[in-house]
Amino acid sequence: MRLFAAALLARKSEGGFELIEPMPVVVTADSEKEAGKEAKRQARKTYPKDQGWHIVGRIVEIDHTKLLETIITSDDETTRLFPNRSSGRTQ
């Protein structure tokens, strides 16, 4: 599966002004279209259509190689991805 990041905006008109809520989402999917559907599905849990929310956004694929380069530090140690009681680095 491929990894995608979505930047979504939930918009809702309330009288004379408009509410705008940003929502970042990361999803795995086989295609950009499927990723967009899943991101919107996740956003609908917080911003339901029946409450007047409209969701728009943009999907981009995350390059796994660049992601790993970001995680790996200059001394070839990887930063811990999951918080736990001990702090430090893995080797």
Secondary structure, 3 states (H helix, E strand, C coil): CEEEEEEEEEEEEECCEEEEEEEEEEEEECCHHHHHHHHHHHHHHHCCHHHCCEEEEEEEECCHHHHHHHHECCCCCEECCCCCCCCCEEC
